[in-house]
Amino acid sequence: MRRTTLVNALAAGMAAALALTACGGGGGPAGDSGEVVFWDTSGPNESPVFGAIAQECAARGGYRVRTEVVAFDQALNNYKTAAQGGQGPDVLRAEVAWVPQLAKLGYLVDLTGTEPGRDTGDFLATPLGSTRYQDKSYGVPQVTDSLALFYNRKLLADAGVEPPRTWDEVKAAAVRLGGEKTFFLNNDAYYALPFIYGAGGDLVDASAKKIVVNSPENVRALRTAKGLLDAKAATTALDPANSYHNMQAAFSAGEVAMVVNGPWSVADYLKGPAFADPANLGIAPVPGEEAGKGSAPVGGHDYVVRQGTRAKESSIRFVSCMSSTASQVRVAKELGLPPTRKSAYADPGVQANAIVSAFQPVVTAAHARPWIPEGGQLFDPLKIAYADVLAGAKDAEAALDEVAKAYQDQVVTDYRIG
């Protein structure tokens, strides 16, 4: 989930709102206001590109667009509050976990019979799944992402270490890479998922309505993560609120050799002294319990249209343009964000982008998250438990049993603990 728990550190630096008005042609179709208000939840590294594409779409489409850049960590609650009163943006850049939640609340236009709702054959199956709720289409995939192993090529080369394929290889590399300086372990819940998925676990089984977060596989997974700290092969931040920021700072400065993160982080890494030469930044699949068995979650964002908008037809045309192959190619080339359209990967400029090329096999094999309305709420209890386990405050089994009970009591109350 990029990212209710992922990017608070990035979102804190965003401007509250940046208005960009595109000068389009007429006022849109009959009965349509002709102005699309677009909430862009990307960060300062990405919003200028999305804003420029939005203006170009408006100019070609004959409507107006007002883009407002909103802080990611505030967008969902602000959107729900506004939509409840019949207000808010016409189009939202929604994190993938938000779509089924907002659809269940009745805040999104059903796009099933529209052009973007029918034009789905070109999209990757896993990100497309995030747009569905009760067999209807409520969004259009914008970008996809996952988590990969980022490494400092020079530090690994100087130590004679290859990018590790297993967590045991991370431990073994620590002897040459300076112990705790080997790996920074972010204690946020989303970053627990590579351990969980790599061990064959999951949080819930939506088809069976079962809570499986406290499975033996997940207990083993969290003990594997804690084992990196116990072996002095990794470090972490005891305060979960600062974990992501500390990880970014340490890796950018060359103080740790490896981290796990997503493609959105590259722009910040390249500003750091360790990667003044961009070629020093290496990207590989996340390690697993066995070589080649690593697994990471699918993330990304979708475009959704607000139910009750006065610019419905213009908004649908806007979403079609923003999610087109041409738009995705531009985003991939300029920002290094992996496209959701298969055709975009065939573009030579996209193929030449080192970040997209490195992440293409990662996102293709990414583990689908449960696309249920409560999906985004699964992270808060897990975040507390994961931080407690890494801090040594609780054993993994006891901590995950508490998470399972919290899920049943507060999140998926009609599920049984499996």
C-alpha positions as CSV (number, residue, x, y, z in Angstrom):
1,M,0.0,0.0,0.0
2,R,1.8,2.8,-1.1
3,R,0.9,4.0,0.8
4,T,-1.1,4.9,3.8
5,T,1.8,3.7,5.8
6,L,4.6,4.2,3.2
7,V,5.0,7.8,2.3
8,N,4.0,9.9,5.3
9,A,7.5,11.2,5.3
10,L,7.2,12.3,1.7
11,A,3.7,13.6,2.0
12,A,4.7,15.9,4.9
13,G,6.7,18.0,2.5
14,M,4.0,18.4,-0.1
15,A,2.2,21.7,-0.6
16,A,-1.4,21.6,0.5
17,A,-2.7,22.6,-2.9
18,L,-1.3,23.7,-6.2
19,A,-3.8,24.9,-8.7
20,L,-3.1,24.5,-12.4
21,T,-5.8,25.6,-14.8
22,A,-5.6,24.2,-18.3
23,C,-7.0,26.3,-21.0
24,G,-9.2,24.0,-23.0
25,G,-11.8,24.6,-25.6
26,G,-15.6,24.6,-24.9
27,G,-17.5,23.8,-21.8
28,G,-17.7,20.1,-22.3
29,P,-20.7,17.9,-23.3
30,A,-24.3,19.1,-22.7
31,G,-25.2,19.1,-19.0
32,D,-21.5,18.8,-18.1
33,S,-19.8,21.6,-16.2
34,G,-16.7,21.4,-18.5
35,E,-14.3,21.7,-15.6
36,V,-12.6,18.7,-14.0
37,V,-11.1,19.2,-10.6
38,F,-8.3,16.6,-10.2
39,W,-6.8,15.7,-6.9
40,D,-3.2,14.6,-7.5
41,T,-1.8,12.7,-4.5
42,S,1.7,12.2,-5.9
43,G,4.7,13.9,-4.3
44,P,6.8,16.9,-5.4
45,N,9.0,14.7,-7.5
46,E,6.0,13.5,-9.6
47,S,3.3,16.2,-9.6
48,P,4.8,18.5,-12.2
49,V,4.7,15.7,-14.8
50,F,1.1,14.7,-14.0
51,G,0.1,18.3,-13.9
52,A,1.6,18.9,-17.4
53,I,-0.1,15.8,-18.8
54,A,-3.4,16.9,-17.3
55,Q,-3.2,20.3,-19.1
56,E,-2.4,18.6,-22.4
57,C,-5.3,16.2,-22.0
58,A,-7.6,19.2,-21.3
59,A,-6.4,21.1,-24.3
60,R,-7.0,18.2,-26.6
61,G,-10.3,17.2,-25.0
62,G,-12.0,20.6,-25.0
63,Y,-12.6,20.8,-21.3
64,R,-10.8,22.6,-18.4
65,V,-8.8,20.9,-15.6
66,R,-7.9,22.3,-12.2
67,T,-5.2,20.1,-10.7
68,E,-4.9,20.3,-6.9
69,V,-1.9,18.5,-5.4
70,V,-3.0,17.1,-2.0
71,A,-1.0,15.4,0.7
72,F,-1.2,11.7,0.3
73,D,-1.7,10.9,4.0
74,Q,-4.7,13.3,4.2
75,A,-6.3,12.6,0.8
76,L,-8.5,9.6,1.7
77,N,-10.1,11.1,4.8
78,N,-10.6,14.4,3.1
79,Y,-12.1,12.8,0.0
80,K,-14.6,10.8,2.1
81,T,-15.6,13.8,4.1
82,A,-16.2,15.9,1.0
83,A,-17.9,13.1,-1.0
84,Q,-20.3,12.4,1.9
85,G,-21.6,16.0,1.4
86,G,-21.7,15.7,-2.4
87,Q,-18.5,17.7,-2.7
88,G,-14.9,17.0,-3.6
89,P,-12.8,16.5,-6.7
90,D,-14.2,15.1,-9.9
91,V,-11.2,12.8,-10.3
92,L,-9.0,11.3,-7.6
93,R,-5.6,9.6,-7.9
94,A,-6.4,6.8,-5.5
95,E,-4.1,4.4,-3.8
96,V,-5.1,0.9,-5.0
97,A,-6.5,-0.1,-1.6
98,W,-8.8,2.8,-1.5
99,V,-10.9,1.9,-4.6
100,P,-13.0,-1.0,-3.2
101,Q,-13.5,1.0,0.1
102,L,-14.8,4.1,-1.8
103,A,-16.9,2.0,-4.2
104,K,-18.6,0.2,-1.2
105,L,-19.4,3.6,0.2
106,G,-21.1,4.7,-3.0
107,Y,-18.6,7.5,-3.7
108,L,-17.4,6.3,-7.1
109,V,-18.9,6.3,-10.6
110,D,-19.3,2.8,-12.0
111,L,-17.2,2.8,-15.1
112,T,-18.1,-0.6,-16.4
113,G,-20.0,0.5,-19.4
114,T,-17.8,3.5,-20.3
115,E,-14.8,3.5,-22.7
116,P,-12.1,3.2,-19.9
117,G,-14.2,0.5,-18.2
118,R,-14.3,-1.5,-21.4
119,D,-10.8,-0.8,-22.6
120,T,-9.1,-3.2,-20.1
121,G,-7.4,-5.8,-22.3
122,D,-4.1,-3.9,-22.4
123,F,-3.7,-3.6,-18.6
124,L,-1.6,-5.9,-16.4
125,A,-4.0,-8.3,-14.6
126,T,-2.9,-7.6,-11.0
127,P,-3.2,-3.8,-11.0
128,L,-6.4,-4.1,-13.0
129,G,-7.8,-6.3,-10.2
130,S,-7.6,-3.3,-7.8
131,T,-10.2,-1.4,-9.8
132,R,-12.9,-4.1,-9.4
133,Y,-15.6,-4.3,-6.7
134,Q,-18.5,-6.8,-6.9
135,D,-17.7,-7.5,-10.5
136,K,-17.9,-3.9,-11.6
137,S,-15.2,-1.4,-12.6
138,Y,-14.6,1.6,-10.5
139,G,-11.2,2.8,-11.6
140,V,-8.5,2.8,-14.2
141,P,-4.9,1.8,-13.4
142,Q,-2.5,4.7,-13.5
143,V,0.9,3.3,-12.3
144,T,1.9,0.1,-10.6
145,D,4.7,-0.6,-8.2
146,S,6.1,-3.1,-5.8
147,L,9.1,-3.4,-3.5
148,A,12.6,-4.4,-4.6
149,L,16.1,-4.6,-3.0
150,F,18.1,-1.4,-3.5
151,Y,21.8,-1.7,-3.1
152,N,24.9,0.4,-3.2
153,R,26.9,-1.1,-6.0
154,K,30.3,0.2,-4.8
155,L,29.9,-1.0,-1.2
156,L,28.9,-4.4,-2.4
157,A,31.7,-4.6,-5.0
158,D,34.3,-3.4,-2.6
159,A,33.3,-6.1,-0.1
160,G,33.1,-8.8,-2.8
161,V,29.4,-9.4,-2.2
162,E,26.7,-10.2,-4.8
163,P,23.2,-8.9,-4.3
164,P,21.7,-11.4,-1.9
165,R,18.9,-13.7,-3.0
166,T,17.9,-15.0,0.4
167,W,17.7,-13.5,3.9
168,D,20.4,-15.9,5.0
169,E,22.7,-14.4,2.3
170,V,22.0,-11.0,3.9
171,K,23.3,-12.4,7.2
172,A,26.3,-13.9,5.5
173,A,27.1,-10.6,3.7
174,A,27.1,-8.7,7.0
175,V,30.5,-10.1,7.9
176,R,32.0,-8.1,4.9
177,L,29.6,-5.2,4.9
178,G,30.0,-3.9,8.4
179,G,27.4,-5.8,10.5
180,E,24.4,-3.5,11.1
181,K,25.5,-1.3,8.2
182,T,24.5,-4.1,5.9
183,F,20.7,-3.5,5.7
184,F,18.1,-1.0,7.1
185,L,14.9,-2.8,8.1
186,N,12.0,-0.4,7.9
187,N,9.5,-1.4,10.6
188,D,6.4,-0.3,8.7
189,A,3.7,-2.9,8.0
190,Y,4.0,-2.7,4.2
191,Y,7.6,-3.6,4.5
192,A,6.8,-6.7,6.4
193,L,5.0,-8.1,3.4
194,P,8.1,-9.3,1.5
195,F,8.9,-11.5,4.5
196,I,5.2,-12.7,4.8
197,Y,4.7,-13.3,1.1
198,G,8.1,-14.9,0.7
199,A,7.3,-17.4,3.4
200,G,4.0,-18.3,1.7
201,G,1.8,-16.3,4.1
202,D,-0.9,-13.7,3.7
203,L,-3.1,-11.4,5.9
204,V,-6.5,-12.7,5.0
205,D,-8.1,-15.3,2.6
206,A,-10.8,-13.2,1.1
207,S,-12.4,-15.9,-0.9
208,A,-12.8,-18.1,2.3
209,K,-13.4,-15.1,4.6
210,K,-10.6,-16.3,6.8
211,I,-8.0,-14.4,8.9
212,V,-4.7,-16.0,8.3
213,V,-2.3,-13.3,9.6
214,N,-1.3,-15.4,12.6
215,S,-0.4,-18.5,10.4
216,P,2.8,-20.5,11.1
217,E,4.2,-19.1,7.9
218,N,3.8,-15.5,9.1
219,V,5.2,-16.3,12.5
220,R,8.3,-17.7,10.8
221,A,8.4,-14.6,8.5
222,L,8.5,-12.1,11.3
223,R,11.1,-14.2,13.2
224,T,13.2,-14.1,10.0
225,A,13.0,-10.3,10.0
226,K,13.9,-10.1,13.7
227,G,16.7,-12.6,13.1
228,L,18.5,-10.1,10.9
229,L,18.6,-7.7,13.8
230,D,19.6,-10.4,16.3
231,A,22.5,-11.4,14.0
232,K,23.7,-7.8,13.7
233,A,23.1,-7.9,10.0
234,A,20.6,-5.1,10.0
235,T,19.5,-2.0,11.9
236,T,16.1,-0.3,12.3
237,A,14.5,2.7,13.9
238,L,12.8,2.0,17.3
239,D,10.3,4.8,16.6
240,P,8.0,3.7,13.8
241,A,7.1,7.3,13.0
242,N,10.7,8.0,11.9
243,S,11.6,4.6,10.4
244,Y,11.0,5.5,6.7
245,H,12.8,8.9,7.0
246,N,15.8,7.3,8.8
247,M,16.0,4.5,6.2
248,Q,16.0,7.1,3.3
249,A,18.7,9.2,4.9
250,A,21.0,6.3,5.8
251,F,20.9,4.8,2.4
252,S,21.2,8.1,0.5
253,A,24.3,8.9,2.6
254,G,25.9,5.5,2.0
255,E,25.6,4.6,5.7
256,V,23.9,1.3,4.9
257,A,24.5,-0.9,1.9
258,M,20.9,-2.1,1.2
259,V,17.2,-1.3,1.8
260,V,13.9,-2.5,0.4
261,N,11.8,0.1,-1.2
262,G,9.7,1.1,-4.3
263,P,10.4,3.0,-7.5
264,W,8.9,6.2,-6.1
265,S,12.0,6.5,-3.8
266,V,14.6,6.7,-6.6
267,A,14.3,10.4,-7.1
268,D,15.2,11.0,-3.5
269,Y,18.1,8.5,-3.5
270,L,19.7,10.2,-6.5
271,K,19.8,13.5,-4.5
272,G,22.1,11.8,-1.9
273,P,25.9,11.8,-2.0
274,A,26.1,8.0,-2.3
275,F,24.3,8.2,-5.7
276,A,25.8,11.3,-7.2
277,D,26.7,8.8,-9.9
278,P,23.3,7.2,-10.6
279,A,25.0,4.1,-11.9
280,N,25.9,3.3,-8.3
281,L,22.2,2.5,-7.5
282,G,21.5,-1.2,-8.0
283,I,18.0,-2.8,-8.0
284,A,17.2,-6.5,-7.6
285,P,14.3,-8.6,-6.5
286,V,13.7,-8.8,-2.8
287,P,15.3,-11.8,-1.1
288,G,13.3,-14.8,0.0
289,E,13.6,-17.8,2.2
290,E,14.9,-19.6,-0.8
291,A,16.8,-18.2,-3.8
292,G,14.3,-17.0,-6.5
293,K,11.4,-17.3,-4.1
294,G,11.2,-13.7,-2.9
295,S,7.8,-12.0,-3.2
296,A,6.6,-8.4,-2.8
297,P,3.2,-6.7,-2.7
298,V,1.6,-5.0,-5.6
299,G,1.1,-1.3,-5.1
300,G,0.2,1.7,-7.2
301,H,-2.6,4.1,-8.0
302,D,-5.8,4.2,-10.0
303,Y,-7.9,7.1,-11.4
304,V,-11.5,7.2,-10.0
305,V,-14.4,9.5,-10.8
306,R,-16.6,10.8,-8.0
307,Q,-20.2,9.8,-7.9
308,G,-22.4,13.0,-8.3
309,T,-19.8,15.0,-10.2
310,R,-21.2,17.7,-12.5
311,A,-18.4,17.0,-15.0
312,K,-19.0,13.2,-15.4
313,E,-18.4,13.0,-19.2
314,S,-15.4,15.3,-19.1
315,S,-14.0,13.4,-16.2
316,I,-14.3,10.1,-18.0
317,R,-12.6,11.5,-21.0
318,F,-9.9,13.0,-18.8
319,V,-9.3,9.6,-17.1
320,S,-9.0,7.9,-20.5
321,C,-6.4,10.4,-21.6
322,M,-4.4,10.3,-18.4
323,S,-4.3,6.5,-18.5
324,S,-3.5,6.1,-22.2
325,T,-0.5,4.4,-23.5
326,A,1.1,7.7,-24.6
327,S,0.6,9.2,-21.1
328,Q,2.0,6.1,-19.4
329,V,5.0,6.0,-21.7
330,R,5.8,9.6,-20.8
331,V,5.4,8.9,-17.0
332,A,7.6,5.9,-17.3
333,K,10.4,7.7,-19.2
334,E,10.3,10.9,-17.1
335,L,9.6,9.5,-13.6
336,G,10.7,5.8,-13.8
337,L,7.3,4.6,-12.6
338,P,6.2,1.3,-14.0
339,P,3.2,1.4,-16.4
340,T,0.0,-0.6,-16.0
341,R,-0.4,-1.0,-19.8
342,K,1.4,-3.9,-21.5
343,S,1.8,-1.8,-24.6
344,A,3.7,0.9,-22.8
345,Y,6.6,-1.6,-22.1
346,A,7.1,-2.0,-25.8
347,D,8.2,1.6,-26.2
348,P,12.0,1.9,-26.8
349,G,12.3,4.8,-24.4
350,V,10.5,2.9,-21.6
351,Q,12.7,-0.2,-22.3
352,A,15.8,2.1,-22.0
353,N,14.7,3.4,-18.5
354,A,16.8,1.5,-16.0
355,I,14.3,1.9,-13.2
356,V,11.4,0.6,-15.2
357,S,13.5,-2.3,-16.6
358,A,14.6,-3.3,-13.2
359,F,11.0,-3.2,-11.8
360,Q,9.2,-4.8,-14.7
361,P,9.9,-8.4,-13.6
362,V,9.2,-7.4,-10.0
363,V,5.8,-5.9,-10.7
364,T,4.9,-8.8,-13.1
365,A,5.5,-11.3,-10.3
366,A,4.1,-9.1,-7.5
367,H,1.7,-10.7,-5.0
368,A,-1.8,-9.4,-5.3
369,R,-3.2,-7.9,-2.1
370,P,-6.8,-8.6,-1.0
371,W,-9.0,-6.2,-3.0
372,I,-11.6,-5.8,-0.3
373,P,-13.1,-2.6,1.1
374,E,-11.2,-3.2,4.4
375,G,-7.9,-3.9,2.7
376,G,-6.3,-0.6,3.7
377,Q,-7.3,-1.1,7.3
378,L,-5.3,-4.3,7.6
379,F,-2.1,-2.4,8.0
380,D,-2.5,-0.4,11.2
381,P,-2.7,-3.4,13.6
382,L,0.1,-5.1,11.7
383,K,2.2,-2.0,11.9
384,I,2.1,-2.0,15.7
385,A,2.8,-5.8,15.9
386,Y,5.7,-5.7,13.5
387,A,7.4,-2.8,15.3
388,D,6.9,-4.6,18.6
389,V,8.5,-7.8,17.2
390,L,11.5,-6.0,15.8
391,A,12.0,-4.0,19.0
392,G,12.0,-7.3,21.0
393,A,8.9,-6.3,22.9
394,K,6.8,-9.2,21.8
395,D,7.4,-12.6,20.2
396,A,6.0,-13.0,16.7
397,E,3.4,-15.6,17.6
398,A,1.8,-13.5,20.4
399,A,2.0,-10.3,18.4
400,L,0.3,-11.9,15.4
401,D,-2.4,-13.5,17.5
402,E,-3.3,-10.0,18.7
403,V,-3.4,-8.8,15.1
404,A,-5.8,-11.6,14.2
405,K,-8.1,-10.7,17.1
406,A,-8.0,-7.0,16.1
407,Y,-8.9,-7.9,12.5
408,Q,-11.9,-10.0,13.7
409,D,-13.0,-7.4,16.3
410,Q,-12.5,-4.2,14.2
411,V,-11.7,-4.8,10.5
412,V,-13.3,-7.9,8.9
413,T,-15.8,-8.7,11.6
414,D,-17.5,-11.4,9.4
415,Y,-14.3,-13.4,8.9
416,R,-13.2,-16.3,11.1
417,I,-9.7,-16.7,12.4
418,G,-8.2,-19.5,10.3
